Amino acid sequence: MELLKNRILEEASVLSKDVLKLDAIINHQVDPALTMEMGQQFASRFADERITKVITVESSGIPAAFSTAYILGVPLIFARRKKTLIADPDVYSERVPSFTKGIVTDIMVAKQFLSADDRVLFIDDIIANGDAARGLVKIIERSGAHLVGLGVVVEKSFQSGGKQLREQGIRVESLVRIASLNNGTIQFE
Ligand code: 5GP
């Protein structure tokens, strides 16, 4: 997605060789027109999949997931993050480490919102090592729903998350792929 590449070049900053600050367009401020375009891209890539629900993890995944769900005309579920989770028979939960915060959180989805009849599209903001995505994939699998694929706004392809999920047989579609952040420079694939 050329428009997104240009916005990243203009508004993102390289914090280290591993981390890109995307607060201006994804993680703190959101551009609605750009975000609707992201949704359009995901919706057209997965147009033939008879999707019944879009799912993401709060909070930064929500805008792109919302725009995708809006265009597909289906509900959006966002997995919620909890610091501690008392065992609850009505929710699916998974423990995931956070790449940027260095903490572990539990993500949870109420069982009532996912069923074996669902064909689910998972949308996420950024994929690094894939821990957050793997957690939500496990929840989707446990619910019996069919995961049609994962749409990622920014894939850092020098980290292993996207590759590992593809090796697991999951269709991963990224709007931009970043090959390197070395020397403070953003290198797209
Ligand atoms: P993962 O679980 O794939 O290692 O990390 C995924 C999550 O960590 C993303 O949803 C995102 O919130 C955060 N994250 C990972 N790498 C970056 C990065 O380079 N920049 C920003 N802003 N967030 C990141």
Residues whose N, C-alpha, C, O or C-beta is under 5 A from the ligand:
A	BS01	5GP	D18 V19 L20 K21 L22 N27 P97 F99 T100 D125 I126 I127 A128 N129 G130 D131 A132 A133 G161
